[in-house]
């Protein structure tokens, strides 16, 4: 009976040792996979931060361009109005000039 118990205990001990080695190797593989995944996550986070910075820079650049375009539009509009006003003044002065020439010719 002792022999049977010791045999069963030996078999259980061998099973425990072999399963321990299997668990150790699985633990090592899982740990390696976790390290690889952590590295990939770190790389992806760095990429995300880089792209976020690029987006912020692009957004600020677009905002500045939009502000510059708005200033240019406002300047162009004011220059058009000034140009129209000057054309009207030129027309008025030409009419006045013609009137004055007509008066001078009438006097002569």
HELIX and SHEET records of a PDB file:
HELIX    1   1 UNK A    2  UNK A  107  1                                 106    
END                                                                             
